[in-house]
Amino acid sequence: MAESDLSGGPAKSGMHDLPDVASLVEIQPEATVFRTVLKAEGARVVLFSFDTGQVQTEHTAAVPALPQVLDGHLRITADGRTIDLRPAGLILCRATTARR
């Protein structure tokens, strides 16, 4: 995977800096929005924004996911548990674990 930053150009090797992640995606009325903001070897950062009441369908992924909330809260159900994730919290969803 070629590394890239927000401009679509090559990312610099070593350390990648996203100083204001929350400003990179906006909440759209009655919609779920996602945007890939960083691709690097072994990692991809994807931002999601959910309007109130929006739901993501149950899914699995080939790679682990680390959901983190920047503002508001997100209810995540996986592996028989439901967690209300709030700012400063972090969850590890292992690859192939069904989640919604």
Rosetta silent file (secondary structure, phi, psi, omega in degrees, C-alpha in Angstrom):
SEQUENCE: MAESDLSGGPAKSGMHDLPDVASLVEIQPEATVFRTVLKAEGARVVLFSFDTGQVQTEHTAAVPALPQVLDGHLRITADGRTIDLRPAGLILCRATTARR
SCORE:     score description
SCORE:     0.000 S_00000001
   1 L     0.000  127.182  176.204    0.000    0.000    0.000 S_00000001
   2 L   -74.436  138.782  178.617    1.438    3.371   -0.949 S_00000001
   3 L   -78.366  141.340  177.587    1.426    5.852    1.889 S_00000001
   4 E  -147.216  156.151  176.434   -0.621    9.003    1.382 S_00000001
   5 L  -110.142 -168.511 -176.148   -1.783   12.004    3.320 S_00000001
   6 L   -61.859  -27.133 -178.373   -4.928   14.131    2.992 S_00000001
   7 L   -78.695   -7.790 -177.253   -3.697   15.814   -0.173 S_00000001
   8 L    87.960  -10.004  178.592   -3.451   12.431   -1.891 S_00000001
   9 L   -82.318  173.132 -179.179    0.289   12.915   -2.245 S_00000001
  10 E   -64.678  138.390  175.785    2.902   10.692   -0.703 S_00000001
  11 L   -82.296  149.386  178.227    3.146   10.842    3.068 S_00000001
  12 L   -72.324  145.798  179.316    6.533   11.447    4.613 S_00000001
  13 L   -66.819  163.018  174.975    8.195    8.415    6.159 S_00000001
  14 L    91.023 -104.863 -175.279    8.478    7.987    9.898 S_00000001
  15 L  -108.184  138.676  178.136    5.873    9.927   11.831 S_00000001
  16 L  -112.985  138.485 -174.035    2.498   11.126   10.519 S_00000001
  17 L  -122.723  121.905  172.214    0.734   14.104   12.088 S_00000001
  18 L  -122.667   87.530 -169.903   -3.007   14.848   12.025 S_00000001
  19 L   -70.187  -21.384 -178.855   -3.239   17.752   14.493 S_00000001
  20 L  -140.713   70.983 -174.935   -7.024   18.363   14.283 S_00000001
  21 H   -57.281  -40.481 -176.814   -8.724   15.129   13.290 S_00000001
  22 H   -60.195  -26.496 -178.401  -12.221   16.343   14.254 S_00000001
  23 H   -79.996   -5.285 -173.724  -12.069   19.095   11.636 S_00000001
  24 H   -89.234   -5.369  177.427  -11.545   16.593    8.812 S_00000001
  25 L  -148.662  142.979 -179.229  -15.132   15.304    8.658 S_00000001
  26 L  -116.700  151.645  175.010  -18.499   16.975    9.244 S_00000001
  27 L   -77.189  129.956  177.514  -21.831   15.593   10.379 S_00000001
  28 L  -107.480  139.354 -178.932  -24.357   15.620    7.536 S_00000001
  29 L   -55.393  130.590  175.067  -28.113   15.645    8.277 S_00000001
  30 L    54.436   37.161 -176.591  -29.620   12.124    8.305 S_00000001
  31 L  -145.362  159.204  168.269  -26.397   10.565    6.995 S_00000001
  32 E  -111.697  129.333 -177.319  -23.316    8.574    7.857 S_00000001
  33 E  -120.679  140.012  173.064  -20.142    9.988    6.305 S_00000001
  34 E  -135.200  151.339 -178.063  -16.714    8.384    6.140 S_00000001
  35 E  -150.493  126.775  174.247  -13.370    9.637    4.905 S_00000001
  36 E   -79.105  122.792 -176.640   -9.956    7.995    4.773 S_00000001
  37 E  -110.723  -10.829  177.243   -7.503   10.552    6.125 S_00000001
  38 E  -158.141  131.957  172.073   -4.304    8.510    6.283 S_00000001
  39 E  -124.246  128.262  177.898   -2.956    5.386    4.599 S_00000001
  40 E  -147.612  163.483 -179.311    0.370    3.953    5.688 S_00000001
  41 L   -56.595  119.863  178.736    1.956    0.527    5.744 S_00000001
  42 L    81.214    2.627 -177.763   -0.021   -1.541    8.236 S_00000001
  43 E  -151.176  147.794  173.354   -2.448    1.253    9.112 S_00000001
  44 E  -145.938  131.928  177.946   -5.378    3.196    7.749 S_00000001
  45 E  -108.080  119.626  179.547   -7.249    5.963    9.555 S_00000001
  46 E  -121.460  126.132  176.709  -10.886    6.342    8.541 S_00000001
  47 E   -95.458  137.067  174.795  -13.128    8.977   10.112 S_00000001
  48 E  -119.566  143.595  168.577  -16.854    8.358   10.414 S_00000001
  49 E  -128.453  136.142 -178.893  -19.517   10.870   11.349 S_00000001
  50 E  -121.919  128.702  170.833  -23.026    9.794   12.275 S_00000001
  51 L   -72.938  159.592  178.637  -26.024   12.082   12.578 S_00000001
  52 L   -52.424  130.604  177.456  -28.257   11.381   15.572 S_00000001
  53 L    88.502   -8.354  179.355  -30.126    8.114   15.062 S_00000001
  54 L   -73.869  144.418 -176.434  -27.896    6.797   12.252 S_00000001
  55 L  -130.393  137.213  173.555  -26.949    3.117   12.509 S_00000001
  56 L   -94.530  135.155 -179.181  -24.172    1.149   10.872 S_00000001
  57 L   -68.734  157.507  178.186  -25.214   -2.337    9.801 S_00000001
  58 L   -61.308  137.714 -177.380  -23.525   -5.356   11.338 S_00000001
  59 E  -155.342  168.640  170.848  -20.292   -6.121    9.546 S_00000001
  60 L  -125.696  168.393  178.181  -16.875   -7.711    9.892 S_00000001
  61 L  -139.489  153.972 -179.287  -13.498   -6.523    8.679 S_00000001
  62 L   -76.925  -13.526 -178.415  -10.329   -8.283    7.604 S_00000001
  63 L  -128.276  157.196  176.577   -8.249   -6.109    9.931 S_00000001
  64 L   -62.927  155.958  176.324   -8.675   -4.975   13.546 S_00000001
  65 E  -126.942  145.804  177.931  -10.460   -1.680   14.216 S_00000001
  66 L  -122.973   77.464  179.324   -9.879    0.818   17.027 S_00000001
  67 L   -64.733  137.852  175.883  -13.033    2.961   17.262 S_00000001
  68 E  -141.656  139.432 -179.172  -12.619    6.183   19.205 S_00000001
  69 L   -96.925  132.296  176.668  -15.172    8.947   19.733 S_00000001
  70 L   -94.868  -31.069 -178.808  -14.139   12.570   19.238 S_00000001
  71 L  -154.961  141.891  179.966  -17.495   14.140   20.169 S_00000001
  72 L    81.143 -145.216  175.892  -20.819   12.757   21.427 S_00000001
  73 L  -150.659  160.706 -177.444  -21.132    9.014   21.953 S_00000001
  74 E  -137.695  128.419  177.080  -21.369    5.825   19.938 S_00000001
  75 E   -94.642  121.291 -178.785  -23.015    2.565   20.974 S_00000001
  76 E  -119.209  131.219  175.932  -21.056   -0.427   19.681 S_00000001
  77 E  -116.137  124.979  178.826  -22.201   -4.033   19.928 S_00000001
  78 E  -158.742  146.193  173.774  -19.652   -6.795   19.331 S_00000001
  79 L    53.943   37.591  176.911  -18.796  -10.196   20.761 S_00000001
  80 L    78.124    7.320  179.832  -21.986  -10.309   22.858 S_00000001
  81 E  -123.361  150.610  172.671  -21.326   -6.953   24.554 S_00000001
  82 E  -120.951  129.420 -178.259  -22.704   -3.442   24.060 S_00000001
  83 E  -126.053  134.127  171.026  -20.535   -0.477   24.987 S_00000001
  84 E   -91.429  103.993 -177.670  -21.407    3.230   24.980 S_00000001
  85 E   -87.650  130.681 -178.899  -18.154    4.735   23.761 S_00000001
  86 L  -125.854  167.815  179.541  -17.509    8.351   24.713 S_00000001
  87 L   -50.455  140.934 -178.761  -14.612   10.784   24.154 S_00000001
  88 L    84.581   -8.697  176.644  -11.324    9.534   25.637 S_00000001
  89 L   -93.441  162.214 -178.631  -12.478    5.893   25.361 S_00000001
  90 E  -150.621  141.102  178.363  -11.128    3.336   22.918 S_00000001
  91 L  -126.696  140.572  171.488  -12.253   -0.155   21.886 S_00000001
  92 L  -102.272  119.051  173.052  -10.306   -2.870   20.084 S_00000001
  93 E  -106.785  111.083 -178.249  -12.455   -4.886   17.677 S_00000001
  94 L   -66.486  156.050  178.661  -10.393   -7.820   16.460 S_00000001
  95 L   -54.988  144.967  177.856  -10.457   -8.775   12.794 S_00000001
  96 L    68.348    1.757  174.568  -13.492  -10.829   11.731 S_00000001
  97 L   -77.072  122.066  178.231  -15.460   -9.933   14.904 S_00000001
  98 L   -65.415  134.305 -178.709  -19.020   -9.039   13.876 S_00000001
  99 E  -148.423  156.507  174.951  -19.888   -5.547   15.074 S_00000001
 100 L  -151.368    0.000    0.000  -22.469   -2.817   14.660 S_00000001
